[in-house]
Amino acid sequence: MPQVNIQGKATDHIQSFIKIGIENQLRIISFGISKTKRKLEFLEKEAGMDSSNFYRQFMEGRLGDDLKFIKWAGEYETLEHLEEDQRELQEFNRCL
């Protein structure tokens, strides 16, 4: 679990700034997650395949290297990274 140790005269003030910054970043990440999910849903409907199944097959080299597939894989990886960032920031925010 993350740990934050703030010392000094302006401890409450600094903690408040950190919390606001984290909350702002969480809003940005949430927007990015929503936007990425919409892109993935479009690709899934178009291909008739869910993204996790697509990604597994793509990484196994079974789908080729079409630019559309590369972009789809990139969106899938972006979603994974955004969701991980969101989890980490939420955990960090709970520590404040």
Secondary structure, 3 states (H helix, E strand, C coil): CCCCCCCCCCHHHHHHHHHHHHHHHHHHHHHHHHHHHHHHHHHHHHHCCCHHHHHHHHHCCCCCCCHHHHHHHHHHHHHHHHHHHHHHHHHHHHHC
